[in-house]
Amino acid sequence: MPIAITGATGLLGTRLLEILADRHDSVILLSRPGGIPARERIVRYLRASGRPDDAIAAIAARLRTVVVELERPMLGLTQQRFRALADELDEIWHCAASIDLNSDPQRLHLTNTVGTRRIIELADAGVRTPMLHHVSTIGVAGRRPVGRIYEDDLDDSYGFTTRYEESKYLAEVAVREWSARTGRPAVVHRPSVLVTDQRPHPHLPTHPLLTGMQLARKLVNTLAMTGESRERLVVRIPGDPQALVNMLQVEEAARLMVEVSAHAPTSHVDTYHIVHPRDVRTELLADVFEELFEDILPISWRFVPSAPQQPTPWETLVYQTMSTFLPFMSYRRRFDDLGLRRLGLTGDFTAPVDRDYLMRTFGSEQYTLSA
Ligand SMILES: NC(=O)c1ccc[n+]([C@@H]2O[C@H](COP(=O)([O-])OP(=O)(O)OC[C@H]3O[C@@H](n4cnc5c(N)ncnc54)[C@H](OP(=O)(O)O)[C@@H]3O)[C@@H](O)[C@H]2O)c1
């Protein structure tokens, strides 16, 4: 029987779909209206990532697109079509989301929170009681700055760094409430920051970190143009050089999520932190950025405990441009990955996200050419 997936055309969804389509005979792409049809976009993605033609044809033959409006009751379908769709499904992967941290809060709410409620309604309507796989984010931990965050943790007492996080938190709450109310199991996957060193291509989904990187590049270009000298510029960054950011290769995230799905749920809602076993320190990120921009403008990013009372004009510019990202420079928290470790899916063998990897990721022409 078919499975359905939302967000299959995105950075994570494309990788997930590739693996899921190998394991399931029929995959329904729940995609939004307009633009190039989702199935065609997937085929272009597969070509761009170098899959042989016969493998692409085999995957394409298993795909069917159903155009839906995520925020609308019954996904914008007629009652008859909605029921027919629901009754077909054994599994639903809900991966679609608006991930633009600076997006309009109403858009984030509609796509991420309301959209999840609509997908729950789909899971609820099906006679085959499909298993719901909900793609969340470690960001549901919000502004909690330190400590070990466990997979069972879910509360809003620390507030949120962005409205995106809040919208995803409310989506996860909706999944838990539904499961508690109906007794239906669900799996919640919480990936960390997803990265890839795959070469950019017009038919590959845009990397979500692109926005941040483009901002950084524009900023450095502006500083280089307005600066009086070519001497090394020192910019004080409110943050902690020992702060931790968890970054995981998107291909690995998709692999882990599908592996997890092969195991029977152990509770009503099984939550997994889909994270790298080793965090990246912010001092490494600062080093990588220094090296990347060295040719345009030599900058030293110097961490300071709090924003300086009298920032230089350059620092003011940096703080304004990068305001969404700065709070993440201070968090010293770790995301517990007991779920993955229990299944033997993560450990020392996980390929590193190290200096070389990050240079390949952020130094790619996608970032350097499009700024
Ligand atoms: N990227 C990360 O670092 C990261 C980290 C943790 C968790 N996540 C989670 O992983 C999931 C996938 O993220 P991603 O990085 O793959 O994002 P992405 O590349 O921006 O892809 C988002 C996907 O959602 C679809 N979508 C967006 N708005 C929609 C709407 N209103 N109706 C229907 N479909 C819509 C997009 O369709 P179009 O192609 O038509 O735009 C696309 O397929 C999300 O749930 C996100 O919260 C991502």
The ligand as an SDF file (V2000), in Angstrom:
LIG
                    3D

 48 52  0  0  0  0  0  0  0  0999 V2000
   17.0740   22.3490    7.1510 N   0  0  0  0  0  0  0  0  0  0  0  0
   17.3500   22.1630    8.4220 C   0  0  0  0  0  0  0  0  0  0  0  0
   18.4630   22.4950    8.8960 O   0  0  0  0  0  0  0  0  0  0  0  0
   16.3520   21.5050    9.3320 C   0  0  0  0  0  0  0  0  0  0  0  0
   16.7360   21.2630   10.6650 C   0  0  0  0  0  0  0  0  0  0  0  0
   15.8310   20.6420   11.5270 C   0  0  0  0  0  0  0  0  0  0  0  0
   14.5700   20.2960   11.0860 C   0  0  0  0  0  0  0  0  0  0  0  0
   14.2080   20.5750    9.7810 N   0  0  0  0  0  0  0  0  0  0  0  0
   12.8510   20.1780    9.3680 C   0  0  0  0  0  0  0  0  0  0  0  0
   12.9820   19.3260    8.2410 O   0  0  0  0  0  0  0  0  0  0  0  0
   11.8630   19.4950    7.3840 C   0  0  0  0  0  0  0  0  0  0  0  0
   12.3430   19.7350    5.9780 C   0  0  0  0  0  0  0  0  0  0  0  0
   13.1300   20.9130    5.9420 O   0  0  0  0  0  0  0  0  0  0  0  0
   14.0490   21.2470    4.6940 P   0  0  0  0  0  0  0  0  0  0  0  0
   15.3470   21.7120    5.2070 O   0  0  0  0  0  0  0  0  0  0  0  0
   14.0050   20.1420    3.7300 O   0  0  0  0  0  0  0  0  0  0  0  0
   13.2620   22.5010    4.1080 O   0  0  0  0  0  0  0  0  0  0  0  0
   13.1410   22.9890    2.5920 P   0  0  0  0  0  0  0  0  0  0  0  0
   14.3080   22.5860    1.7960 O   0  0  0  0  0  0  0  0  0  0  0  0
   12.7840   24.4470    2.6620 O   0  0  0  0  0  0  0  0  0  0  0  0
   11.8670   22.1870    2.0470 O   0  0  0  0  0  0  0  0  0  0  0  0
   10.5990   22.4640    2.5490 C   0  0  0  0  0  0  0  0  0  0  0  0
    9.5940   21.5450    1.8600 C   0  0  0  0  0  0  0  0  0  0  0  0
    8.2920   21.8560    2.3730 O   0  0  0  0  0  0  0  0  0  0  0  0
    7.4530   22.2430    1.2920 C   0  0  0  0  0  0  0  0  0  0  0  0
    6.5460   23.3030    1.7130 N   0  0  0  0  0  0  0  0  0  0  0  0
    6.8860   24.4840    2.2770 C   0  0  0  0  0  0  0  0  0  0  0  0
    5.7660   25.2120    2.5050 N   0  0  0  0  0  0  0  0  0  0  0  0
    4.7180   24.4410    2.0840 C   0  0  0  0  0  0  0  0  0  0  0  0
    3.3150   24.6430    2.0460 C   0  0  0  0  0  0  0  0  0  0  0  0
    2.7340   25.7640    2.4990 N   0  0  0  0  0  0  0  0  0  0  0  0
    2.5400   23.6540    1.5280 N   0  0  0  0  0  0  0  0  0  0  0  0
    3.0880   22.5120    1.0820 C   0  0  0  0  0  0  0  0  0  0  0  0
    4.4260   22.2680    1.0720 N   0  0  0  0  0  0  0  0  0  0  0  0
    5.2160   23.2350    1.5770 C   0  0  0  0  0  0  0  0  0  0  0  0
    8.3950   22.7410    0.2120 C   0  0  0  0  0  0  0  0  0  0  0  0
    7.7290   22.6950   -1.0300 O   0  0  0  0  0  0  0  0  0  0  0  0
    8.2820   23.5230   -2.2970 P   0  0  0  0  0  0  0  0  0  0  0  0
    9.4490   22.7310   -2.8160 O   0  0  0  0  0  0  0  0  0  0  0  0
    7.1120   23.5460   -3.2060 O   0  0  0  0  0  0  0  0  0  0  0  0
    8.6840   24.8610   -1.7820 O   0  0  0  0  0  0  0  0  0  0  0  0
    9.5330   21.7460    0.3440 C   0  0  0  0  0  0  0  0  0  0  0  0
    9.1920   20.5450   -0.2810 O   0  0  0  0  0  0  0  0  0  0  0  0
   11.0240   20.6090    7.9850 C   0  0  0  0  0  0  0  0  0  0  0  0
    9.9650   20.0510    8.7080 O   0  0  0  0  0  0  0  0  0  0  0  0
   11.9840   21.3330    8.9080 C   0  0  0  0  0  0  0  0  0  0  0  0
   11.3100   21.9520    9.9630 O   0  0  0  0  0  0  0  0  0  0  0  0
   15.0620   21.1600    8.9010 C   0  0  0  0  0  0  0  0  0  0  0  0
  1  2  1  0
  2  3  2  0
  2  4  1  0
  4  5  1  0
  4 48  2  0
  5  6  2  0
  6  7  1  0
  7  8  2  0
  8  9  1  0
  8 48  1  0
  9 10  1  0
  9 46  1  0
 10 11  1  0
 11 12  1  0
 11 44  1  0
 12 13  1  0
 13 14  1  0
 14 15  2  0
 14 16  1  0
 14 17  1  0
 17 18  1  0
 18 19  2  0
 18 20  1  0
 18 21  1  0
 21 22  1  0
 22 23  1  0
 23 24  1  0
 23 42  1  0
 24 25  1  0
 25 26  1  0
 25 36  1  0
 26 27  1  0
 26 35  1  0
 27 28  2  0
 28 29  1  0
 29 30  1  0
 29 35  2  0
 30 31  1  0
 30 32  2  0
 32 33  1  0
 33 34  2  0
 34 35  1  0
 36 37  1  0
 36 42  1  0
 37 38  1  0
 38 39  2  0
 38 40  1  0
 38 41  1  0
 42 43  1  0
 44 45  1  0
 44 46  1  0
 46 47  1  0
M  CHG  2   8   1  16  -1
M  END
$$$$
